[in-house]
Amino acid sequence: MNRFGHWLASPWRRSTVAALAGALPVFAFPAPSLWWFAYVALVPWIVLIRSAPTGKRAAYDGWAGGFGYMVAVHHWLFPSLNVFIFVIGALLGALWAPWGWLVRRLLGRAQVATALVVLPSGWLGIELVRSWQGLGGPWGMIGSSQWQVEPALRLASVGGVWLLSFLVVAVNVAVAVLVTVRESRVPAVVGLVATATVTSAAWMWAPRPDTSGRTRIAVVQPGVIVGPEKRFDREEQLTRELAGQGVDLIVWGESSVGYDLGDRPDLARRIAALSRETGADILVNVDARRSDKPGIYKSSVLVGPDGLTGDRYDKMRLVPFGEYIPARQLLGWVTSVGKAAGENRRRGSEQVVMNVGHGLKVGPMVCFESAFPDMSRHLARDGAQLLIAQSATSSFQQSWAPEQHASLAALRAAETGRPMVHATLTGVSAVYDARGHRIGQWLGTDASSARVYDVPLATGTTLYARFGDWAVHAALLVLAAWCAVAGSRRLRRPAPEPLAPPARTVHESPVRPAR
């Protein structure tokens, strides 16, 4: 054992190294956006796990690395959750403990071909579990780091972000084998070639969305303004500047209206007047206690020249701790150590496709709902021609969160073959075409303006929109098959020969060996 190996013999040192190694992929996401780094970022973690002396230690390395990964990709939540982010990181990081055991089991025995399929499948299983809204949702899926890579966006149209995660992890496993297992380099190279082949095939043969018409969408981003009245005034001023520009729809960001429009008909009339001036319906977002039912809702509300159109979408997937506290009676103390929700928001019951005039149908989502691939897919299948996410990340203005959030819209657009608008209060706002390519420039976190985008519409159905999360289902089948094979081998293993009974003396006591 070398000096570094002796140093790693300490469990705490080894866990610290594993946590740091697990955090490395964060640099592949915005704002650094080193997308290429994602293909090698897991290698140090995998190599460390493979060197674990026991399966139990490998599981601890997986847990520690998972802790580092979760804290790193959610580090911007620290001002809101304070030390509780480390508790969440430890709980969710435990999902990687079985994966760590699996890494050592397969790579320690040089089962490279199996590892290239089973380990990425295991990673997808982890992402599936933690994508449950109650556990925080699918923020920081490793495939999301490829949002600006055109071949990756083509793959997303085939298998969604899940397929991207699978291939990124598979490449990392192959590189780790090339570095550490010399006798297995041929299977590793074959794995890399197979990945390149799959990517090329998707690039050439996956259906592309067909452009069919255009629409002009305006995004109103008021910037950081304290107080709902002052914010509304700025939004009104910016919207009035859009008169005469021939826009088809104007989109305000999340929580752009701080009062229920049923309680404040004066605000509804002002928005309707803006709709008449600009010749376009206005999609606002109301964050307030509703006048027609109990509770606080976050709702996308459409306002036309004659006032409220009746189209409304209530946010369905709420941000844990930010918009509600799970098991509040047990975890309500979190409000005393961070900026957790003082009162739980209420959930909507169904997604909505809105007809906003000019022959345009849109599918609204609110805030981190744009991180869920299934929500945008369902809207596209229900007839939405344009996807919209209304967001606000003002609490995390100086962090990497605004750019990370804006980047997710590129993946949702590519997956569904529908253009997407990501409209925020304080930046980053962005618009993408049906292939996930950015249209125009982002509205950054320092901008307070309204911008018009010419958005090409598209027809056709992507393979992901048609078949859904098939990559996840395939991964689960792979894991089930591996477990079945491993279990059957264990059952077929011959039982050890029984030990011969010890010889006994004439007094029936065991013979003691001579000294």
C-alpha positions, 0 to 999 in steps of 0.5 A: 500500500502506498502512502496515499493508500495509508492516508485513506485508511482513515474512514473519515479521510476516505469519506471526505475524499469521496464527498469531494469526488462526488461534488466534481460534476457540479462544474459541468452545469451552469454557470461554469457549463463545462459540459465536456467535464461531465464525461470524466467527472465521475471517474475519481469517485468510481476509482475510489469506490473500486479500491474499497477494501470491502463491500461495506466500505464501498457502500459508505464511499457511495453514500459520501459521494452522493452526499457531496453530489447532492450538496454541490448541485443544490448549494445555492439553497444554503441561504434558505435552508441553512444547515438543513441542506446537509441533512437533506444531502445525507438522506438523499446521498444514501441512495448511492450506497447500493450503487457504490457496492455495485461499482466495487462488485463489478469493477473489482471483478473486472466484469466490464461489459456488465458494468457498462450497462448495469452501473448506468442503469443503477444511476438512472434508478437513483435519479428516478427515486430522487425525482419524486417531487416529495424528495425535491424533484429531478434538479441536477440530473447529470444528463441535464449538463448537456443542455447546450450540446446539439448531439445530446439534444438530439438524443434527448428527443429520443429518450429524454434526459434519462438517456443522456444520463445513462450515456454520460455515466457509461462513458465515465465507467469506461474511462475509469476502466481504461485508467485502472483495469489494464487487462479490460481496456478492450471492452472499455474501448468497445463501450466508448465506440458503442456510445459514439455509434448510438449518438451518431445513429440518433443524429442521423435518423431520429425524427426532427420537428417540422417548422410550421409558422411563427409566433411573436412572444414577449417576455416581461422581466421587471428585475429585482423590485421590493414590494408587489405594488412597485413590481406591478407598476414596473411590469405595467410600464414595460408591457406598455412599451410593447404596443405596436410590436405585433406580439401574439402573447405577453408572458410575465414571470412567477409571482408577478401579481401578488394579489388575487385578481378576484379580490383586486378587480382594479389590477385585472382592469389594468392588465386588460387595458394593457392587453387592448393596447398591445393586441395580445393576451397577457399570461400573468402569475398570481401568488396569493390567497384565492378569493374563491377557495381557501389557501394560497396558490401559485397560478398562471392566469390568462388575461385578455382585452375583456378581462379574465378569460377563465383560463387558469393553471394552479401549480401542481408540484410544489418546492419542498420547504420553499412552498410547503414543509413535508410533515410540518408537525415533525419538521416545522422547526426548519422555519427557525433556521432558514427561509422555509415556507411559513404556510403551505401552498395548495396544489392544483389538480391537473395540467391545462392547455390554454388557447391564447388567440392567434391560433396558438395553444400554450402549456404553462408550468410554474417554477421548478415544474420545468425540471420534470420531463413528464409534465412538458411531455404531457402538455405536448401530447395534449396539444400545446404548441408552445411550452411556458415556464414562469419562474422567479429565482430572486432569492438566489440571484447571485448564485448559479441557480438562475442559469441552471434553471434557464438551461432546463428549458432547452432540454424540455424543448428538445424532448418534446419537439416544441419551443419553450419560453422561460420567463422570470421576474429577475432573470435568467429569462430565455427562449428555445426553439423546438430543437432546444437551440436558444433564440436570441439572447438571455435576459440576465439577472441584471436586466429590467426590460421587455423583449420580443422573440420570433419563435418558430412553431413546430409539428410532429412528435418526437420519440420521447413524446411518443414513448415516454420514459422508456430509458428508465424502464429499460434500466429497471429491467437491466437491474432486475435481470442482473439481480435475478442472474446474480441470485440464481448463481448464488443459489447454484453455488455448491454448499461447503463440505461438512466438517468431519466430527472431531475424534474423541477419547475413550472418555468422550472428550475431544482430542486436544492437539499436542502442544 
